[in-house]
Every structure is written in C-alpha cells, then in structure tokens.
Amino acid sequence: MSSGGWHAELELWFANAHGKTRLVRRRHCGPLAVQRAFHPEADGSAHVYLLHPPGGVAGGDNLEITCHIAPEARAVLTTPGATKFYRSERGTSTQRTVIDVGAGATCENLPQETILFEGADAAVITRVTLAEDSAYIGWDFVSLGRPAAKERFLAGRLRQRVEIFRGDEPIWFEQVAFSSAPDVLDAPFAFAGHPIAGTMVYAGPMLDDTVERIREGLGEAASGVFSASQLERVIVCRYLGERMSEGKALFLQAWSILREHGLRKKAVAPRVWAT
C-alpha cells in the first residue's frame, strides 16, 4: 500500500464537434496536467500530451488518469517523456489509467516508456472499456533497470495489469507481478535476461491478413525480438530485447500497419516524439 507521497488526478473529456475532436473539459489536482489538444490529422483526431511535471514517481506517489472518449470522437494520448519509477522506501508507487471509449470512437494510448530504477516498488494498472463498435490501440514499454547506465533491476517489485472490456465482457486481461527480480530477469520462461519488454494490444475491426501484413512489413528486423498474434478479439504485438530504440521502431511500424489496415487511416506520429 502506498503512504505519503504525491497524490495526483487528471480527468479528461473528449467530444466530437463539427468533424473535430475537442478536449471539452478537464479536471486535475496535484502534479498532472495537459496542454491544449493538437489536430495534425485530416479526420480531426485530438493529440494530447499527458504531463507529469515532477518527472518521476517516488515511493508512495499515486497517479490517477481517467479519460472519457465520447461517441465518434478520436483521441491519441501520449507523454512527452519516459515515466520513471524511483527507488522506493515509502511504499508502492501507483499509476492507474482508466479509459472509456464511446460508440464509434477511437482511442490510441501510446505513452513513452516506463523505467524502473533499482529498488522501485511500482504498480501500473490500465483498464479500458469499449463500446461495441469502438476501437482501441494501446502499448506499453517497460525498462527493467537502466541498461545504458549498466544498472539492472536486481531488487524491487513490479505489478502491471491491463484489462480491456467490450461492454461487460473481458476481451483481454494480462498481469505480471514479481518481487524476486534476479530470478525473473534471467529465467527463460520470463525475460530471459532481456531488460526491455513491450506489449501492444489492438481491439478494433479484425481482418484475417492483418498479422501477416505486420510480419511481412517488419521482416528480418523483427527476428528473435518481436512477435504478432491474432486472438479472437484482439491482436497482440510483443517486443523483448536489449534496446528501447529498437522496440519503439518495430512498434511504430506495426502501429502504422494496424492503423492503415484496421482503422483505415494513415499513421501520423505525435509531434512530441520528434523532440
């Protein structure tokens, strides 16, 4: 359980007005905020950057993000930089994201990576509820330790859970929880010694050859580090490797194919990714 630390809340409401998605209302307390929405796409999709000014999550911090996507609205959510979970001596640091996507709406939740510092005690929870004909693409990257600084995640805890519902029916549920990091990091059935893991889930119109297009599009660059699988209600892409830049590049290609083939629109990357 978390104790002390920052408590921050951010709640956003998006609605479609005259062919453009507007951020019509926002509520926040503590160090979570957004700036204005950007509209770089022809279909009026709103690109919004979620800001956490402290730059890191310390022991006992609790971040709550809630997004309401009204019918026919289209929102792309991202962050300007990595979310860093620092060493914790004051309990669990929690980030909880809840997204509700209305009829005919689309939400793409594409944050930058989560970095777990040595000794972090982190809980990262995402819950998405979709209307029957809405669509969602969400990804997450986790860096276990800081490979560039030769730091491994040899002590600490992680609990990560992703739940996606269509109506009242769960269509995707995944949870990872461990506190004995050395064993999990090196086990062949878990991370197999790799510090970078990524998962992308697509829940939208399903076409039989989408996964094959992803595999062909990524080619040899994906060999040994990337996979794509089509399940009954979702498509799942995964990365497990050594370099965050490699994982992001592969996911960007897969996201582009999912957008063009599934959502029938070209990929337009948020401008903040280029800064």
N, C-alpha and C positions, 0 to 999 in steps of 0.2 A: 504494500500500500504506500502511496505517496504521502509525504508530510512536508510542510514548509514549502519553499519554492514559489515560483510564479504560477498563478492560475490565469489563463487567457482564453477568451472565447471570441469566435468570429462566426457570424451567421450571414449568409448572402442569399438574396432572392433574385432570380433571373426571369425575365418575361420577354416574349416576342411582341414587338410593336412595329407595324409597318415594314415588315420584312427584315428587321434587325433585332438582335437580342440585346436587351438593355439590362444593366445592373440597376434594378429599380429600388432596391432597399438594401441596407447593410446595418448590422449591429455588431459592435465589438466592445470588449473590455480587456484590459491588460495588453501585453505586447503582441498583438496580432492585428493585421490591418491589410487593406488593399488600396491601390491607387485606382485611377479610372480604368474602365474597360477599353481595350483596343479592338478595332474591327478591320483586320487585314484581309478578310476573305469576302468573296463576292456574295456568299449566302448570308452575310450578316452575323456570323458566329462571333461571340464575345470572347476575347482572350483576356484572362485575368491572372495577375501575379499575386500570389499569397505571400505576404511579407511578415517575417518574424524578426524585428529589429535587433534583439539581443544576439542573434547569430548562432546560438547554440541552446541546447536543452540540458539543464543541470538537474541534479538529484532533487526529486520531489516536484519538479515542474509538471504542470498538467495543461495541455493544449487541446482545445475542443473546436473543431471546424465543422460547420453544418452548411450545406448548400441545397437550395431548392431550385430545381430547373422546371419552369412552368411548361405546359403543353406547347409543342412546336418550337421551343427555344433551343439554342445550340451554344454550349459553353465549353471552352478549353481552359482548364485550370493547371497552373504550373507554379514553380517557385524560381526566384532569381538565382538561388544558390543551394548548396547542399544543406541538409538538416543534420546537425552534429549533436550526438548524444555524448555528453562528457562523463568522466568518471563520477560515480555516484556514491556518496557516503550518507545520503539523507533519504533513502528510499527510492522507489520506482519513478522513473520519468515516463510520462504517458503522452502519446499523441493519438487522438481519436478523431476520425473523419467520418461524417455521415452525409450521404448524398441521396437525394430523392429526385428521380427523373420522371417527368410527366409524360403524358401521351404524345407520341410523335416527336419527342425531344431527344437530343443527343448530348451526352456529357463525356468529355475526354479529360481524365485526371492523370496528368503526366508530370509529377514532381521530379525535381532533381534528386540525386542520390541521398540515402541516409548513411551517415558514417558513425559507426560505433567505436568510440575511443576505448582503450583498455580500461576495464573496470566499470563500464557503463551498465546500468540496470534499466533496460528500455522495454516499453510496451507500445507497439504500433498497431492500431486497430482501424480497419476500414469496413464500413457497412454501406452497401448500395442497394436501393430499392428501385426497381424499374417498372414502368407501366408495360402493358402487354406489347405495344409496338414501339417502345423507345429503345435507344441504343447506348452502349457504354464501352469505352476503351479505358483501361487503367493499367498503369505499370508501377513497379517499384524496384529500385536497386538498393542493395544493402552491401556496404563495405565492412567486413569484419576486421576491425583494426584499421590502420593506416599504412597500406603496403609501401607507399612512396617514402615513408619515414621509417621503414623496416619494423613497424610495430604490428604485432599480431594481437588478436582478441583472445588472449590466453586466460583471462579471468573476467567475469561479468555475466550478465543474464540478458536474454532476448526472448520476448514473447511477441509474435507477429500473427495477426489473424485478419483474413479477408473473407467477407461474406457478401454474396450477391444474390438478391431475391428478384424474381419476376412475379409481381403481385405478392402473394403469400408463400410462393413456392421457392425453395432454395435451388439455385442453378449452379452455384459454385461456392465451395467452402474449403478453406485451407488454413492450417495453423501450424506454426513451428514454435517450439518452446524448449529452451535448454539453458542450463547454468553451468555445465561442465564443458566449457568451450574447447579445451585442447582435444578431448575425445571426439567431439562433434566436428571440429575443423578438419581433422585428419582421417576420419572414418570414411571408407569408400562408399558406404551407403548414404552418406550425408554430403559434406562439402569436399571431401577427397583432397584436402589441402589447399583448396582454392579460396581466396578471400573475397571474391566479388560474385554476388548472386543477383539475378534479376528475374522477375516474372511479369508478363503482360497478359491480361485477360481481355478478350473481345466478346461482347454479348450484343449481337445485332443480327441483321439478315445473314443467313447461312447459305453459302454456295459451295457445291461439292468440291470444286477445284481450288478453293482459296489457299489451303495449306500447301498444296503442291506448288502454287504460284510463289508463295513465300520461300519455300525450299529452293526452287529454281532461281528466284531473284537473288538470294543471298549466296548461293553457290558454295565454292570451296572455302570462302571466308568464314562460313559457319561451322565447318567441320570440327567436331570434337568439343565445341563450346556452346552451341546453340541448338535448340530443338523447337519444333512446332507440332502441335497435336490438335486434332479436331475431335471434341467430345460431343455429346448430344446437344447441348445448349450453348456451348462456349468454344472458342478457340484459345489455346494457351500456348504462349511462347516463353522459352526459358533461356537464360544465359548462366553459365558457371565457368568462371575463368580467372585470369590474373589482372586484367586491365579494364578499368571503368570506361576508358575511351573506346575500347573495342566493343564492349557490351552495348554502349549507347549507340554506336554507329550501326550495329546489327539491328537493334530495336527500332531505330529510325527508319531503316529500310523496310522492316516488317510492318511498322505502323503506316508507312506510305502505301504499301500494298493493301492493307486492311481498309484504309480509307478509300482508296480508289475502287477496289473490288467489292467491298461490303457496303460502305456508306455512299458510294458514287460521288466522291468529291476528291480533289487533289489535296495532297498534304501541304499545309502551309505552317511551317515551324514558327512558334512564338519568337518574336524578335529578341527577347531577352536571352535566348540560348546562344545568340551570336556575340554577346558582350563578354 
